[in-house]
Amino acid sequence: MRTSLILRIGTKLVLPFILLFALYVQFHGEYGPGGGFQAGVITAGMVILVGITFGLGAAKRIAPPGLVRAMVPLGVLIYAGTGVLGLLLGKNFLDYSVLSASDPAHGRGLGIFMVESGVLVTVSGTMTALFYAFVERGR
């Protein structure tokens, strides 16, 4: 794959900022617009940008297909596990207030973060897997 030198250097320069923005969206999701879905799409977009610029092999070095396949059920497990944890602690499914015995508000914040993290992992894995499938199908 032969691409422009400017495109390759620009991609290398912008990748850390894309990841930083994804983390910002993830952590800011509790307080405003954003969260796991948006951060997952941004993270997958970073891998897709590498794949478009440097080729599928470079993208697979960043996010190996085995890891990508594992991310989808792992995110669902994190999400569902957070809900089941509420059940095990005697409350309703996805009742986060029990995650912190001393401060229910802190427990809700922790629960939202855990659920949004699960969504990030699943969405990022799904988007990356779709990219891999479309690129490999065209070969």
N, CA, C and O atoms as CSV, one atom per row, in Angstrom:
chain,resi,resn,atom,element,x,y,z
A,1,MET,N,N,0.847,-1.180,0.000
A,1,MET,CA,C,0.000,0.000,0.000
A,1,MET,C,C,0.885,1.234,0.000
A,1,MET,O,O,1.766,1.377,0.848
A,2,ARG,N,N,0.651,2.107,-0.937
A,2,ARG,CA,C,1.451,3.316,-1.050
A,2,ARG,C,C,0.553,4.525,-0.812
A,2,ARG,O,O,-0.380,4.781,-1.573
A,3,THR,N,N,0.847,5.256,0.244
A,3,THR,CA,C,0.089,6.456,0.543
A,3,THR,C,C,1.032,7.632,0.680
A,3,THR,O,O,2.252,7.471,0.715
A,4,SER,N,N,0.468,8.780,0.754
A,4,SER,CA,C,1.215,10.014,0.854
A,4,SER,C,C,2.018,10.065,2.155
A,4,SER,O,O,1.552,9.629,3.207
A,5,LEU,N,N,3.216,10.599,2.060
A,5,LEU,CA,C,4.057,10.782,3.243
A,5,LEU,C,C,3.381,11.716,4.240
A,5,LEU,O,O,3.451,11.500,5.450
A,6,ILE,N,N,2.739,12.739,3.733
A,6,ILE,CA,C,2.045,13.694,4.608
A,6,ILE,C,C,0.912,13.005,5.355
A,6,ILE,O,O,0.716,13.245,6.547
A,7,LEU,N,N,0.167,12.151,4.664
A,7,LEU,CA,C,-0.924,11.411,5.300
A,7,LEU,C,C,-0.401,10.478,6.389
A,7,LEU,O,O,-0.978,10.409,7.474
A,8,ARG,N,N,0.680,9.765,6.111
A,8,ARG,CA,C,1.245,8.846,7.112
A,8,ARG,C,C,1.751,9.605,8.334
A,8,ARG,O,O,1.475,9.201,9.463
A,9,ILE,N,N,2.478,10.686,8.131
A,9,ILE,CA,C,3.000,11.458,9.267
A,9,ILE,C,C,1.853,12.117,10.030
A,9,ILE,O,O,1.845,12.128,11.261
A,10,GLY,N,N,0.883,12.667,9.291
A,10,GLY,CA,C,-0.265,13.286,9.952
A,10,GLY,C,C,-1.042,12.296,10.791
A,10,GLY,O,O,-1.495,12.622,11.888
A,11,THR,N,N,-1.199,11.082,10.278
A,11,THR,CA,C,-1.903,10.044,11.034
A,11,THR,C,C,-1.155,9.714,12.313
A,11,THR,O,O,-1.760,9.606,13.380
A,12,LYS,N,N,0.158,9.555,12.212
A,12,LYS,CA,C,0.951,9.246,13.410
A,12,LYS,C,C,0.861,10.369,14.439
A,12,LYS,O,O,0.872,10.109,15.642
A,13,LEU,N,N,0.775,11.597,13.981
A,13,LEU,CA,C,0.697,12.726,14.906
A,13,LEU,C,C,-0.669,12.833,15.587
A,13,LEU,O,O,-0.759,13.230,16.748
A,14,VAL,N,N,-1.721,12.480,14.864
A,14,VAL,CA,C,-3.066,12.678,15.383
A,14,VAL,C,C,-3.571,11.499,16.235
A,14,VAL,O,O,-4.499,11.678,17.024
A,15,LEU,N,N,-2.987,10.311,16.095
A,15,LEU,CA,C,-3.470,9.135,16.824
A,15,LEU,C,C,-3.524,9.313,18.345
A,15,LEU,O,O,-4.536,8.956,18.949
A,16,PRO,N,N,-2.481,9.848,18.990
A,16,PRO,CA,C,-2.585,10.020,20.445
A,16,PRO,C,C,-3.706,10.974,20.856
A,16,PRO,O,O,-4.320,10.798,21.908
A,17,PHE,N,N,-3.971,11.980,20.030
A,17,PHE,CA,C,-5.034,12.929,20.353
A,17,PHE,C,C,-6.413,12.299,20.174
A,17,PHE,O,O,-7.347,12.621,20.909
A,18,ILE,N,N,-6.538,11.404,19.201
A,18,ILE,CA,C,-7.803,10.681,19.028
A,18,ILE,C,C,-8.061,9.810,20.256
A,18,ILE,O,O,-9.175,9.783,20.777
A,19,LEU,N,N,-7.040,9.105,20.713
A,19,LEU,CA,C,-7.199,8.263,21.903
A,19,LEU,C,C,-7.505,9.114,23.133
A,19,LEU,O,O,-8.351,8.744,23.947
A,20,LEU,N,N,-6.831,10.235,23.273
A,20,LEU,CA,C,-7.092,11.133,24.400
A,20,LEU,C,C,-8.524,11.657,24.360
A,20,LEU,O,O,-9.184,11.744,25.395
A,21,PHE,N,N,-9.001,12.003,23.176
A,21,PHE,CA,C,-10.379,12.474,23.051
A,21,PHE,C,C,-11.362,11.362,23.390
A,21,PHE,O,O,-12.380,11.622,24.031
A,22,ALA,N,N,-11.084,10.133,22.976
A,22,ALA,CA,C,-11.955,9.007,23.321
A,22,ALA,C,C,-12.028,8.830,24.837
A,22,ALA,O,O,-13.104,8.595,25.387
A,23,LEU,N,N,-10.894,8.942,25.504
A,23,LEU,CA,C,-10.897,8.829,26.967
A,23,LEU,C,C,-11.663,9.974,27.613
A,23,LEU,O,O,-12.376,9.774,28.596
A,24,TYR,N,N,-11.515,11.179,27.058
A,24,TYR,CA,C,-12.267,12.326,27.577
A,24,TYR,C,C,-13.770,12.074,27.454
A,24,TYR,O,O,-14.520,12.293,28.404
A,25,VAL,N,N,-14.201,11.616,26.288
A,25,VAL,CA,C,-15.625,11.344,26.067
A,25,VAL,C,C,-16.101,10.257,27.024
A,25,VAL,O,O,-17.207,10.344,27.557
A,26,GLN,N,N,-15.280,9.240,27.246
A,26,GLN,CA,C,-15.648,8.157,28.160
A,26,GLN,C,C,-15.817,8.670,29.591
A,26,GLN,O,O,-16.826,8.395,30.240
A,27,PHE,N,N,-14.841,9.403,30.069
A,27,PHE,CA,C,-14.888,9.841,31.466
A,27,PHE,C,C,-15.849,11.004,31.681
A,27,PHE,O,O,-16.336,11.199,32.795
A,28,HIS,N,N,-16.128,11.771,30.647
A,28,HIS,CA,C,-17.048,12.895,30.772
A,28,HIS,C,C,-18.492,12.440,30.616
A,28,HIS,O,O,-19.413,13.210,30.886
A,29,GLY,N,N,-18.700,11.209,30.188
A,29,GLY,CA,C,-20.037,10.698,29.914
A,29,GLY,C,C,-20.974,10.705,31.098
A,29,GLY,O,O,-22.191,10.722,30.912
A,30,GLU,N,N,-20.455,10.691,32.300
A,30,GLU,CA,C,-21.306,10.729,33.485
A,30,GLU,C,C,-21.930,12.101,33.683
A,30,GLU,O,O,-23.013,12.217,34.257
A,31,TYR,N,N,-21.265,13.121,33.221
A,31,TYR,CA,C,-21.669,14.488,33.536
A,31,TYR,C,C,-22.287,15.232,32.364
A,31,TYR,O,O,-22.886,16.287,32.572
A,32,GLY,N,N,-22.173,14.745,31.178
A,32,GLY,CA,C,-22.701,15.429,30.009
A,32,GLY,C,C,-22.846,14.469,28.856
A,32,GLY,O,O,-22.744,13.255,29.035
A,33,PRO,N,N,-23.087,15.009,27.658
A,33,PRO,CA,C,-23.219,14.127,26.493
A,33,PRO,C,C,-21.949,13.324,26.252
A,33,PRO,O,O,-20.838,13.829,26.408
A,34,GLY,N,N,-22.128,12.102,25.881
A,34,GLY,CA,C,-20.978,11.238,25.632
A,34,GLY,C,C,-21.070,9.995,26.481
A,34,GLY,O,O,-22.044,9.791,27.207
A,35,GLY,N,N,-20.074,9.187,26.388
A,35,GLY,CA,C,-20.057,7.960,27.164
A,35,GLY,C,C,-19.465,6.829,26.375
A,35,GLY,O,O,-18.681,7.033,25.448
A,36,GLY,N,N,-19.847,5.637,26.753
A,36,GLY,CA,C,-19.237,4.443,26.209
A,36,GLY,C,C,-19.430,4.244,24.726
A,36,GLY,O,O,-18.492,3.845,24.036
A,37,PHE,N,N,-20.625,4.512,24.210
A,37,PHE,CA,C,-20.867,4.278,22.796
A,37,PHE,C,C,-20.005,5.205,21.943
A,37,PHE,O,O,-19.330,4.764,21.013
A,38,GLN,N,N,-20.040,6.477,22.270
A,38,GLN,CA,C,-19.275,7.444,21.492
A,38,GLN,C,C,-17.780,7.186,21.607
A,38,GLN,O,O,-17.058,7.257,20.613
A,39,ALA,N,N,-17.319,6.890,22.803
A,39,ALA,CA,C,-15.892,6.610,23.003
A,39,ALA,C,C,-15.482,5.332,22.274
A,39,ALA,O,O,-14.369,5.253,21.754
A,40,GLY,N,N,-16.350,4.344,22.229
A,40,GLY,CA,C,-16.058,3.113,21.503
A,40,GLY,C,C,-15.928,3.345,20.010
A,40,GLY,O,O,-15.051,2.774,19.362
A,41,VAL,N,N,-16.804,4.186,19.459
A,41,VAL,CA,C,-16.733,4.498,18.033
A,41,VAL,C,C,-15.454,5.286,17.725
A,41,VAL,O,O,-14.805,5.042,16.708
A,42,ILE,N,N,-15.099,6.215,18.586
A,42,ILE,CA,C,-13.873,6.995,18.376
A,42,ILE,C,C,-12.650,6.087,18.444
A,42,ILE,O,O,-11.739,6.209,17.625
A,43,THR,N,N,-12.625,5.183,19.410
A,43,THR,CA,C,-11.503,4.256,19.549
A,43,THR,C,C,-11.390,3.344,18.329
A,43,THR,O,O,-10.294,3.125,17.815
A,44,ALA,N,N,-12.515,2.817,17.871
A,44,ALA,CA,C,-12.503,1.985,16.665
A,44,ALA,C,C,-12.098,2.817,15.449
A,44,ALA,O,O,-11.408,2.323,14.557
A,45,GLY,N,N,-12.524,4.064,15.416
A,45,GLY,CA,C,-12.137,4.952,14.322
A,45,GLY,C,C,-10.630,5.144,14.249
A,45,GLY,O,O,-10.066,5.292,13.165
A,46,MET,N,N,-9.989,5.142,15.399
A,46,MET,CA,C,-8.528,5.251,15.430
A,46,MET,C,C,-7.892,4.028,14.757
A,46,MET,O,O,-6.961,4.170,13.964
A,47,VAL,N,N,-8.384,2.852,15.066
A,47,VAL,CA,C,-7.858,1.620,14.447
A,47,VAL,C,C,-8.164,1.620,12.947
A,47,VAL,O,O,-7.324,1.215,12.144
A,48,ILE,N,N,-9.350,2.068,12.572
A,48,ILE,CA,C,-9.732,2.120,11.163
A,48,ILE,C,C,-8.851,3.111,10.408
A,48,ILE,O,O,-8.454,2.843,9.273
A,49,LEU,N,N,-8.542,4.242,11.017
A,49,LEU,CA,C,-7.649,5.214,10.380
A,49,LEU,C,C,-6.274,4.606,10.121
A,49,LEU,O,O,-5.684,4.820,9.062
A,50,VAL,N,N,-5.770,3.853,11.088
A,50,VAL,CA,C,-4.486,3.167,10.890
A,50,VAL,C,C,-4.602,2.163,9.747
A,50,VAL,O,O,-3.695,2.055,8.922
A,51,GLY,N,N,-5.711,1.432,9.695
A,51,GLY,CA,C,-5.911,0.455,8.635
A,51,GLY,C,C,-5.996,1.089,7.262
A,51,GLY,O,O,-5.458,0.548,6.295
A,52,ILE,N,N,-6.652,2.211,7.163
A,52,ILE,CA,C,-6.772,2.898,5.883
A,52,ILE,C,C,-5.434,3.499,5.456
A,52,ILE,O,O,-5.082,3.468,4.277
A,53,THR,N,N,-4.699,4.041,6.411
A,53,THR,CA,C,-3.450,4.730,6.090
A,53,THR,C,C,-2.293,3.766,5.869
A,53,THR,O,O,-1.542,3.913,4.905
A,54,PHE,N,N,-2.140,2.782,6.749
A,54,PHE,CA,C,-0.966,1.912,6.722
A,54,PHE,C,C,-1.258,0.491,6.266
A,54,PHE,O,O,-0.329,-0.300,6.100
A,55,GLY,N,N,-2.510,0.152,6.063
A,55,GLY,CA,C,-2.868,-1.187,5.627
A,55,GLY,C,C,-3.459,-2.015,6.759
A,55,GLY,O,O,-3.301,-1.705,7.940
A,56,LEU,N,N,-4.138,-3.069,6.360
A,56,LEU,CA,C,-4.822,-3.929,7.325
A,56,LEU,C,C,-3.850,-4.587,8.304
A,56,LEU,O,O,-4.189,-4.787,9.470
A,57,GLY,N,N,-2.656,-4.922,7.844
A,57,GLY,CA,C,-1.673,-5.555,8.728
A,57,GLY,C,C,-1.306,-4.672,9.901
A,57,GLY,O,O,-1.171,-5.158,11.024
A,58,ALA,N,N,-1.142,-3.381,9.658
A,58,ALA,CA,C,-0.811,-2.451,10.742
A,58,ALA,C,C,-1.960,-2.344,11.740
A,58,ALA,O,O,-1.735,-2.284,12.949
A,59,ALA,N,N,-3.184,-2.319,11.233
A,59,ALA,CA,C,-4.340,-2.259,12.131
A,59,ALA,C,C,-4.429,-3.519,12.982
A,59,ALA,O,O,-4.759,-3.457,14.166
A,60,LYS,N,N,-4.131,-4.669,12.364
A,60,LYS,CA,C,-4.197,-5.929,13.118
A,60,LYS,C,C,-3.068,-6.059,14.126
A,60,LYS,O,O,-3.187,-6.826,15.082
A,61,ARG,N,N,-1.982,-5.334,13.936
A,61,ARG,CA,C,-0.931,-5.323,14.964
A,61,ARG,C,C,-1.371,-4.506,16.177
A,61,ARG,O,O,-1.017,-4.828,17.311
A,62,ILE,N,N,-2.135,-3.460,15.934
A,62,ILE,CA,C,-2.649,-2.640,17.042
A,62,ILE,C,C,-3.769,-3.370,17.770
A,62,ILE,O,O,-3.794,-3.428,18.999
A,63,ALA,N,N,-4.696,-3.928,16.991
A,63,ALA,CA,C,-5.848,-4.638,17.561
A,63,ALA,C,C,-5.947,-6.007,16.889
A,63,ALA,O,O,-6.628,-6.155,15.874
A,64,PRO,N,N,-5.263,-7.014,17.457
A,64,PRO,CA,C,-5.292,-8.353,16.851
A,64,PRO,C,C,-6.717,-8.902,16.771
A,64,PRO,O,O,-7.530,-8.647,17.659
A,65,PRO,N,N,-7.020,-9.651,15.713
A,65,PRO,CA,C,-8.380,-10.173,15.544
A,65,PRO,C,C,-8.882,-10.998,16.727
A,65,PRO,O,O,-10.068,-10.946,17.055
A,66,GLY,N,N,-8.000,-11.754,17.369
A,66,GLY,CA,C,-8.428,-12.524,18.541
A,66,GLY,C,C,-8.887,-11.623,19.678
A,66,GLY,O,O,-9.880,-11.913,20.346
A,67,LEU,N,N,-8.171,-10.543,19.893
A,67,LEU,CA,C,-8.559,-9.573,20.923
A,67,LEU,C,C,-9.870,-8.906,20.558
A,67,LEU,O,O,-10.737,-8.719,21.411
A,68,VAL,N,N,-10.016,-8.549,19.302
A,68,VAL,CA,C,-11.249,-7.894,18.849
A,68,VAL,C,C,-12.446,-8.819,19.053
A,68,VAL,O,O,-13.500,-8.381,19.514
A,69,ARG,N,N,-12.284,-10.099,18.709
A,69,ARG,CA,C,-13.380,-11.058,18.915
A,69,ARG,C,C,-13.712,-11.226,20.391
A,69,ARG,O,O,-14.873,-11.434,20.744
A,70,ALA,N,N,-12.713,-11.137,21.253
A,70,ALA,CA,C,-12.946,-11.286,22.692
A,70,ALA,C,C,-13.577,-10.039,23.308
A,70,ALA,O,O,-14.243,-10.123,24.339
A,71,MET,N,N,-13.370,-8.891,22.681
A,71,MET,CA,C,-13.881,-7.644,23.249
A,71,MET,C,C,-15.402,-7.584,23.263
A,71,MET,O,O,-15.988,-7.030,24.194
A,72,VAL,N,N,-16.046,-8.141,22.254
A,72,VAL,CA,C,-17.506,-8.041,22.161
A,72,VAL,C,C,-18.184,-8.714,23.352
A,72,VAL,O,O,-18.959,-8.054,24.044
A,73,PRO,N,N,-17.934,-9.986,23.624
A,73,PRO,CA,C,-18.588,-10.587,24.792
A,73,PRO,C,C,-18.033,-10.064,26.123
A,73,PRO,O,O,-18.745,-10.058,27.127
A,74,LEU,N,N,-16.771,-9.629,26.138
A,74,LEU,CA,C,-16.213,-9.087,27.380
A,74,LEU,C,C,-16.963,-7.836,27.817
A,74,LEU,O,O,-17.269,-7.675,28.998
A,75,GLY,N,N,-17.258,-6.955,26.876
A,75,GLY,CA,C,-18.012,-5.744,27.205
A,75,GLY,C,C,-19.408,-6.060,27.712
A,75,GLY,O,O,-19.886,-5.440,28.662
A,76,VAL,N,N,-20.061,-7.028,27.075
A,76,VAL,CA,C,-21.390,-7.446,27.535
A,76,VAL,C,C,-21.297,-8.042,28.934
A,76,VAL,O,O,-22.169,-7.818,29.773
A,77,LEU,N,N,-20.242,-8.796,29.176
A,77,LEU,CA,C,-20.037,-9.379,30.507
A,77,LEU,C,C,-19.828,-8.300,31.567
A,77,LEU,O,O,-20.354,-8.409,32.675
A,78,ILE,N,N,-19.071,-7.269,31.237
A,78,ILE,CA,C,-18.864,-6.159,32.179
A,78,ILE,C,C,-20.198,-5.480,32.477
A,78,ILE,O,O,-20.525,-5.208,33.633
A,79,TYR,N,N,-20.962,-5.210,31.418
A,79,TYR,CA,C,-22.262,-4.547,31.577
A,79,TYR,C,C,-23.200,-5.394,32.432
A,79,TYR,O,O,-23.738,-4.924,33.434
A,80,ALA,N,N,-23.388,-6.652,32.022
A,80,ALA,CA,C,-24.305,-7.536,32.739
A,80,ALA,C,C,-23.793,-7.856,34.137
A,80,ALA,O,O,-24.573,-7.974,35.082
A,81,GLY,N,N,-22.471,-7.996,34.264
A,81,GLY,CA,C,-21.890,-8.278,35.575
A,81,GLY,C,C,-22.158,-7.171,36.577
A,81,GLY,O,O,-22.358,-7.432,37.763
A,82,THR,N,N,-22.163,-5.933,36.100
A,82,THR,CA,C,-22.486,-4.812,36.981
A,82,THR,C,C,-23.926,-4.921,37.473
A,82,THR,O,O,-24.214,-4.655,38.640
A,83,GLY,N,N,-24.823,-5.313,36.575
A,83,GLY,CA,C,-26.217,-5.487,36.977
A,83,GLY,C,C,-26.405,-6.648,37.928
A,83,GLY,O,O,-27.148,-6.543,38.904
A,84,VAL,N,N,-25.740,-7.750,37.651
A,84,VAL,CA,C,-25.853,-8.930,38.510
A,84,VAL,C,C,-25.260,-8.651,39.888
A,84,VAL,O,O,-25.743,-9.171,40.893
A,85,LEU,N,N,-24.223,-7.837,39.930
A,85,LEU,CA,C,-23.624,-7.471,41.214
A,85,LEU,C,C,-24.651,-6.773,42.098
A,85,LEU,O,O,-24.693,-7.008,43.305
A,86,GLY,N,N,-25.473,-5.923,41.508
A,86,GLY,CA,C,-26.559,-5.300,42.270
A,86,GLY,C,C,-27.539,-6.330,42.801
A,86,GLY,O,O,-28.006,-6.221,43.934
A,87,LEU,N,N,-27.855,-7.339,41.980
A,87,LEU,CA,C,-28.754,-8.405,42.432
A,87,LEU,C,C,-28.144,-9.195,43.590
A,87,LEU,O,O,-28.821,-9.505,44.570
A,88,LEU,N,N,-26.859,-9.512,43.461
A,88,LEU,CA,C,-26.189,-10.285,44.505
A,88,LEU,C,C,-26.089,-9.522,45.826
A,88,LEU,O,O,-26.028,-10.122,46.899
A,89,LEU,N,N,-26.072,-8.209,45.733
A,89,LEU,CA,C,-25.989,-7.393,46.940
A,89,LEU,C,C,-27.367,-7.009,47.482
A,89,LEU,O,O,-27.471,-6.186,48.392
A,90,GLY,N,N,-28.419,-7.605,46.924
A,90,GLY,CA,C,-29.751,-7.455,47.494
A,90,GLY,C,C,-30.600,-6.354,46.903
A,90,GLY,O,O,-31.646,-6.040,47.472
A,91,LYS,N,N,-30.222,-5.762,45.818
A,91,LYS,CA,C,-31.024,-4.707,45.192
A,91,LYS,C,C,-31.481,-5.166,43.816
A,91,LYS,O,O,-31.369,-6.346,43.486
A,92,ASN,N,N,-31.988,-4.253,43.023
A,92,ASN,CA,C,-32.465,-4.561,41.677
A,92,ASN,C,C,-31.301,-4.647,40.695
A,92,ASN,O,O,-30.191,-4.193,40.974
A,93,PHE,N,N,-31.586,-5.245,39.534
A,93,PHE,CA,C,-30.599,-5.316,38.459
A,93,PHE,C,C,-30.241,-3.890,38.046
A,93,PHE,O,O,-31.120,-3.059,37.822
A,94,LEU,N,N,-28.935,-3.618,37.949
A,94,LEU,CA,C,-28.385,-2.301,37.609
A,94,LEU,C,C,-28.747,-1.214,38.621
A,94,LEU,O,O,-28.825,-0.038,38.267
A,95,ASP,N,N,-28.968,-1.603,39.876
A,95,ASP,CA,C,-29.104,-0.612,40.955
A,95,ASP,C,C,-27.707,-0.387,41.517
A,95,ASP,O,O,-27.196,-1.187,42.301
A,96,TYR,N,N,-27.107,0.709,41.103
A,96,TYR,CA,C,-25.700,0.957,41.410
A,96,TYR,C,C,-25.458,1.443,42.835
A,96,TYR,O,O,-24.315,1.442,43.292
A,97,SER,N,N,-26.481,1.848,43.532
A,97,SER,CA,C,-26.282,2.459,44.848
A,97,SER,C,C,-25.626,1.512,45.843
A,97,SER,O,O,-25.029,1.967,46.819
A,98,VAL,N,N,-25.723,0.198,45.617
A,98,VAL,CA,C,-25.145,-0.768,46.553
A,98,VAL,C,C,-23.656,-0.998,46.313
A,98,VAL,O,O,-23.018,-1.713,47.085
A,99,LEU,N,N,-23.089,-0.412,45.264
A,99,LEU,CA,C,-21.678,-0.633,44.965
A,99,LEU,C,C,-20.752,0.086,45.935
A,99,LEU,O,O,-19.566,-0.231,46.014
A,100,SER,N,N,-21.285,1.044,46.665
A,100,SER,CA,C,-20.524,1.707,47.716
A,100,SER,C,C,-21.393,1.722,48.966
A,100,SER,O,O,-22.426,2.389,49.002
A,101,ALA,N,N,-20.973,0.987,49.985
A,101,ALA,CA,C,-21.786,0.850,51.193
A,101,ALA,C,C,-21.916,2.172,51.944
A,101,ALA,O,O,-22.958,2.438,52.544
A,102,SER,N,N,-20.884,2.996,51.921
A,102,SER,CA,C,-20.912,4.221,52.712
A,102,SER,C,C,-21.600,5.380,52.000
A,102,SER,O,O,-22.187,6.234,52.663
A,103,ASP,N,N,-21.547,5.435,50.660
A,103,ASP,CA,C,-22.095,6.568,49.924
A,103,ASP,C,C,-22.809,6.079,48.658
A,103,ASP,O,O,-22.153,5.753,47.669
A,104,PRO,N,N,-24.155,6.023,48.680
A,104,PRO,CA,C,-24.885,5.542,47.507
A,104,PRO,C,C,-24.598,6.361,46.237
A,104,PRO,O,O,-24.593,5.806,45.139
A,105,ALA,N,N,-24.364,7.661,46.374
A,105,ALA,CA,C,-24.070,8.496,45.202
A,105,ALA,C,C,-22.755,8.055,44.552
A,105,ALA,O,O,-22.650,8.010,43.327
A,106,HIS,N,N,-21.762,7.733,45.371
A,106,HIS,CA,C,-20.489,7.243,44.838
A,106,HIS,C,C,-20.694,5.888,44.144
A,106,HIS,O,O,-20.096,5.622,43.101
A,107,GLY,N,N,-21.532,5.048,44.723
A,107,GLY,CA,C,-21.838,3.754,44.113
A,107,GLY,C,C,-22.505,3.914,42.759
A,107,GLY,O,O,-22.206,3.171,41.824
A,108,ARG,N,N,-23.417,4.889,42.649
A,108,ARG,CA,C,-24.062,5.133,41.353
A,108,ARG,C,C,-23.042,5.612,40.328
A,108,ARG,O,O,-23.078,5.178,39.177
A,109,GLY,N,N,-22.143,6.491,40.722
A,109,GLY,CA,C,-21.096,6.958,39.807
A,109,GLY,C,C,-20.198,5.817,39.347
A,109,GLY,O,O,-19.846,5.729,38.171
A,110,LEU,N,N,-19.834,4.951,40.273
A,110,LEU,CA,C,-19.003,3.793,39.936
A,110,LEU,C,C,-19.747,2.840,39.007
A,110,LEU,O,O,-19.166,2.321,38.054
A,111,GLY,N,N,-21.017,2.610,39.280
A,111,GLY,CA,C,-21.816,1.721,38.438
A,111,GLY,C,C,-21.972,2.250,37.025
A,111,GLY,O,O,-21.861,1.492,36.062
A,112,ILE,N,N,-22.228,3.550,36.892
A,112,ILE,CA,C,-22.350,4.148,35.565
A,112,ILE,C,C,-21.039,4.014,34.816
A,112,ILE,O,O,-21.032,3.697,33.626
A,113,PHE,N,N,-19.929,4.251,35.499
A,113,PHE,CA,C,-18.623,4.118,34.854
A,113,PHE,C,C,-18.381,2.686,34.384
A,113,PHE,O,O,-17.870,2.472,33.285
A,114,MET,N,N,-18.746,1.709,35.208
A,114,MET,CA,C,-18.540,0.305,34.828
A,114,MET,C,C,-19.399,-0.073,33.618
A,114,MET,O,O,-18.926,-0.747,32.703
A,115,VAL,N,N,-20.650,0.359,33.619
A,115,VAL,CA,C,-21.545,0.061,32.500
A,115,VAL,C,C,-21.035,0.735,31.229
A,115,VAL,O,O,-21.000,0.112,30.168
A,116,GLU,N,N,-20.645,1.993,31.330
A,116,GLU,CA,C,-20.137,2.707,30.154
A,116,GLU,C,C,-18.823,2.093,29.653
A,116,GLU,O,O,-18.555,2.107,28.452
A,117,SER,N,N,-18.018,1.565,30.551
A,117,SER,CA,C,-16.788,0.882,30.129
A,117,SER,C,C,-17.114,-0.386,29.345
A,117,SER,O,O,-16.464,-0.689,28.344
A,118,GLY,N,N,-18.113,-1.117,29.799
A,118,GLY,CA,C,-18.547,-2.302,29.068
A,118,GLY,C,C,-19.063,-1.956,27.685
A,118,GLY,O,O,-18.797,-2.674,26.721
A,119,VAL,N,N,-19.803,-0.856,27.582
A,119,VAL,CA,C,-20.308,-0.420,26.287
A,119,VAL,C,C,-19.147,-0.023,25.380
A,119,VAL,O,O,-19.150,-0.363,24.197
A,120,LEU,N,N,-18.157,0.687,25.912
A,120,LEU,CA,C,-16.981,1.080,25.121
A,120,LEU,C,C,-16.284,-0.141,24.548
A,120,LEU,O,O,-15.956,-0.169,23.362
A,121,VAL,N,N,-16.057,-1.139,25.368
A,121,VAL,CA,C,-15.341,-2.341,24.930
A,121,VAL,C,C,-16.128,-3.063,23.836
A,121,VAL,O,O,-15.553,-3.474,22.828
A,122,THR,N,N,-17.440,-3.221,24.028
A,122,THR,CA,C,-18.258,-3.926,23.036
A,122,THR,C,C,-18.352,-3.160,21.723
A,122,THR,O,O,-18.182,-3.743,20.652
A,123,VAL,N,N,-18.619,-1.870,21.795
A,123,VAL,CA,C,-18.784,-1.077,20.573
A,123,VAL,C,C,-17.467,-1.000,19.808
A,123,VAL,O,O,-17.451,-1.146,18.586
A,124,SER,N,N,-16.378,-0.775,20.509
A,124,SER,CA,C,-15.079,-0.703,19.846
A,124,SER,C,C,-14.733,-2.026,19.172
A,124,SER,O,O,-14.258,-2.039,18.037
A,125,GLY,N,N,-14.965,-3.122,19.858
A,125,GLY,CA,C,-14.701,-4.435,19.278
A,125,GLY,C,C,-15.586,-4.734,18.086
A,125,GLY,O,O,-15.120,-5.287,17.090
A,126,THR,N,N,-16.861,-4.375,18.174
A,126,THR,CA,C,-17.795,-4.635,17.073
A,126,THR,C,C,-17.442,-3.812,15.841
A,126,THR,O,O,-17.423,-4.337,14.727
A,127,MET,N,N,-17.162,-2.531,16.032
A,127,MET,CA,C,-16.818,-1.667,14.893
A,127,MET,C,C,-15.520,-2.124,14.229
A,127,MET,O,O,-15.419,-2.134,13.002
A,128,THR,N,N,-14.546,-2.494,15.024
A,128,THR,CA,C,-13.274,-2.956,14.465
A,128,THR,C,C,-13.461,-4.286,13.735
A,128,THR,O,O,-12.889,-4.488,12.664
A,129,ALA,N,N,-14.253,-5.188,14.301
A,129,ALA,CA,C,-14.524,-6.473,13.643
A,129,ALA,C,C,-15.249,-6.269,12.315
A,129,ALA,O,O,-14.965,-6.961,11.337
A,130,LEU,N,N,-16.179,-5.326,12.279
A,130,LEU,CA,C,-16.865,-5.027,11.023
A,130,LEU,C,C,-15.897,-4.497,9.970
A,130,LEU,O,O,-15.975,-4.871,8.799
A,131,PHE,N,N,-14.991,-3.629,10.392
A,131,PHE,CA,C,-13.985,-3.107,9.461
A,131,PHE,C,C,-13.131,-4.242,8.910
A,131,PHE,O,O,-12.912,-4.332,7.702
A,132,TYR,N,N,-12.652,-5.104,9.797
A,132,TYR,CA,C,-11.836,-6.241,9.345
A,132,TYR,C,C,-12.611,-7.113,8.366
A,132,TYR,O,O,-12.066,-7.542,7.349
A,133,ALA,N,N,-13.884,-7.376,8.668
A,133,ALA,CA,C,-14.687,-8.242,7.804
A,133,ALA,C,C,-14.891,-7.620,6.427
A,133,ALA,O,O,-14.812,-8.315,5.414
A,134,PHE,N,N,-15.153,-6.318,6.383
A,134,PHE,CA,C,-15.375,-5.658,5.092
A,134,PHE,C,C,-14.089,-5.602,4.272
A,134,PHE,O,O,-14.114,-5.809,3.058
A,135,VAL,N,N,-12.976,-5.327,4.925
A,135,VAL,CA,C,-11.708,-5.236,4.185
A,135,VAL,C,C,-11.305,-6.619,3.673
A,135,VAL,O,O,-10.880,-6.744,2.524
A,136,GLU,N,N,-11.427,-7.641,4.488
A,136,GLU,CA,C,-11.040,-8.984,4.067
A,136,GLU,C,C,-11.968,-9.539,2.997
A,136,GLU,O,O,-11.548,-10.349,2.170
A,137,ARG,N,N,-13.216,-9.115,3.004
A,137,ARG,CA,C,-14.173,-9.590,2.000
A,137,ARG,C,C,-13.824,-9.028,0.627
A,137,ARG,O,O,-14.045,-9.680,-0.393
A,138,GLY,N,N,-13.283,-7.825,0.608
A,138,GLY,CA,C,-12.936,-7.195,-0.658
A,138,GLY,C,C,-11.678,-7.739,-1.291
A,138,GLY,O,O,-11.380,-7.414,-2.441
A,139,ARG,N,N,-10.937,-8.550,-0.581
A,139,ARG,CA,C,-9.676,-9.088,-1.110
A,139,ARG,C,C,-9.898,-10.249,-2.015
A,139,ARG,O,O,-8.939,-10.814,-2.542
